[in-house]
């Protein structure tokens, strides 16, 4: 169960990250938010490296091209979801995100040639049905299609990050993952962030820095999950992020879920449990 538990930990951290990003999205440009995130990641890596030496693993990689490709998709994922959640409620934005498990299964089959059993597709479909059940009453009133488009970009990039995580499972280590995801992209983001810079007060600066800590923890847990389990085992569990989105809506914005959301969350949870039972049996 190590892989599923790591994935659930990553989803919880991503939910807090998304809620924090949504709170920041009204006052700061995406480039500034991402630049803060990567700068904090590199600072934490340097501090831990000085205090603990090689405790986080090696920095060198035998596959720099693959590491850079993963870094690019990580920027696309973070930027896409940030732009989407700027205009959508958190739970509704997650509906677009939930296209990622289907993309993930298809990409694993096409790019990595890993078999995908029919049960994985089936439980993904059940989970997505639960999401539609939860969110359909709100969607029927219409939505921001540009925001949905950004969400699809983020979902595709997220799926590609997971594919690259699986492809790079022979290069574990937190130091390598953080360095090669942050160091190449921060110099590219800084000029853009400088042009759009808005000086944050102390509270917002802490929130921007927290994004880096949350993103680092979620990224490490996500990469570790796909070293211990396959996409067919983990993809249906992605839909449990709806539960984290509901918790965030309640605790941060005071929005209590409707009966439709509770029903959808029950279907999503059932699909996740059944997918794990089938995966363990297989």
N, C-alpha and C positions, 0 to 999 in steps of 0.2 A: 504493500500500500504506500510505499515511499513516494512514488511518482504522483499518484492522485493527491496525497496530502500536501506535497510541495506545490502542486498546481492550485489547490484551494488556498494555500497561503499567498501565492502570487496574486490570485484574483482578489483576495481581500485587500492586499496592499494597493493593487491597481484601482480598486473602488475608492479608497481613501485619496489616492493621487488624483483621480478624476474629479472627485468632489472638491478637492482643494484647487485644482486647475479651473474648475467652473467658477469658483468664488473669485479667482484672480482674473478671469477672462475679460471682465468688464473694464479693467483699468490698464492692462498690459498687453503688448503685442506678443504673438506666439514666439517670435525670434528671441525676445528678452526672456521669456519663461523657459525656453529650451536652453538658452545659453547659461542661465543661472543653474539649471539642472545639471548640465555637464560640468560646469566649473566646480560645483559642490562635489560631484562624484570624483573628479580628479584630486581635489583637495583632501577628501577622505582617504583616497588611495595612498596619497603621499604621506599623510599623518600615520596611517596604520603601517605603511612600509617602514617609516622611520622608527616606530615604536616596537614593531614585531618582526622586522626583517622580512623574510620570505614566507611568512605565515599564510599569505593569500595566494601563494602559488607563483609560477613563473610568469614573466611578462612577454617573452618571445613567443612567436607563433611560426609554425611551418606553413601556414596557409593565410598569408596576409590578404590575398584577394578575397577570400571567403569572409574573413573578419570585417573587411571594409564594406563588403556587400551587406552584411548583417547590420553594420552601423548605419548605412544609408536607409535601410528599411525601418530601423528603429526611429530615425528622425521622421520618416514618413508616417509611421504609426502614431507617434506622439503629437505631431503637428496636425494630422487629420482629425484625431479625436478632439484635440483642443478646439479647433475651428468648428467642429460639429456641435460640441457641448456648449459653445458660446451662445448658440441660438435654440438649443433643444433642452427640455428637461432631462435629467440624468437617466431615468428609466427609459424614456423614449429614445434617447441617443443609444442606449444599449441594444435596442432592437436592431439597429443597423450593424452594430458590432457583432451581433449573433449570426450574421452571414459568414463570419470567419471560420467556424467549425466546418462548414461545408467546403469552403475554399481550401481549408487545411487538408481535409481528406483527399480532395482531388489533386492538390499539389504534391502530397506525399506519394500518391499513386503515380503521377506523371513524372515527377522529378527524382524521387528517391526509389521508385519501383517497389515500394513496400505494399504488401497485400492489404486490402481494406475489406473486411467481411461485411456482408449485407446487414448484419445486426448493428454495426456502427452507424451506417447510413440511417437505418430505421430509428434508432434511439435519438440520433440527431434531429430527425424529422419530428419525433414526439416532443423533444425539448423545444424546438422552434414553434410548434403548435401551442405549447404552453405560453411562450412569450407573446405570440399573437393574441391569445386569449386574454392575457393580462393587459395588453396595451391597445387593443383594437378600438375600444370606445373612444379613447383620446385621439387616435389617428384618424378616425372617421371624420373628424372635424377639419381635417387638412393639416399640412405641415410645411416646414421650410425645406424645399427640395434642394437648395444649394447646400444646406446643412446636412441633408441625407447624403449628398454626393461626397462631401468631405468625410463623412462617416464611412462610406464605402472605400474611399482611398485608405483611411486608417485601418479598416478591417483587412483589406488585402495585404497591406504592409505588415500588419500584425501576424497574419498567417505565414507570410514569407519569413518573418523573424523566427517563428517556430520551426519552419523547415530548415533554416540555417542552424538553429540550435541543435536539431537532430543530426544534421550533417557534420557539425563541429563537435559532436560528443566525444571524439577522441582527443580533444584539447580542453579538458576541464580546468577549473581554477578561476577564482573570483578576480584576481588581479588582471589576468589576461582579458577577461570579459569586459571589465570596467575600462581598462586602458584603451582597448581597440574599439570600444563603442563611443567613448567620449573624446579622446585626443584628436582623432581625425576630423571630427565634426565641429568642435568648439571654435577653431580658427575661422571656419566658413561662416559660422553664425554670428561672430562678434561684430563685423562691419554692419550687418543688417540690424542687429540688436542696438548698436550705437546710434544708427539713424532713427530708430523708433523708440529710443530710450525714454522711460518715464521714471524719475527717481522715486523709489518706494519709501514710505515711512517704515519705522522699525518693525511694526507688526507684519506688514506685507513682505518685508525682506526676510523675516523668519519663515513666512509661509512659502516664499519662493525657494528658500534654502531647503525647507522640508520636502519640497518636490524632488530634489536631488536624492535625499535619503530614501524616500519612498520608491522612487524609480529604480534606484540601485538594488534595494532589497527585492523588489518584484522581479526585476530582470534576472537576478541570480537564482531566485527560486524557480522561475520559469525555465531557465536553461537547465537547471538540475532536474526538473520534472521530466523533461524530454530525453534525458540521459538514462532515466530509470524505467520509462514506459513508452509505449508506441502511441502514435496518433489515434488509431481506432479506440484505444483504451481511454485516452484523455479528452478527445474532442467533445464527446457529449457532456463532460463535466464543465465545459466553458459556459454552458447555459446557467449554471448555478450563480454566475455573476449577477443575475437578476435579483437574487436574494440580497446580495451586498448593495445593489442599487436601491432597493426598497429601504434597507436599513439607513443608507445615507440620506435618502429623501426625508425619512422620519426624523432623524437626529439633527440634521443640518438645517433643513428648510421647513420642518414641521408639517410635511405633507404626508398624511396617513393614507395607506393604500386602500383602494376600493375592493369590493368583493371579487371583482374581475381579476385584480392583481393577485389576491390571495389564491384564487383558483389556479391562475397561471403558474404561480410559484409552486403549488402542490404538484402540478404536472411536470414542471421542470425538475423538481427534486426526485420525483418518481423515475423519470427518465435517467437521471444521473445515477441513482442507486442501481437500477436494472442494468445499465451499461457496465457498471463496475462488476456486477455479479457475472455477467456474460464474459467480461474480459478476464476475470480471475479463473473462470471455468475453462476458458480457452487456453 
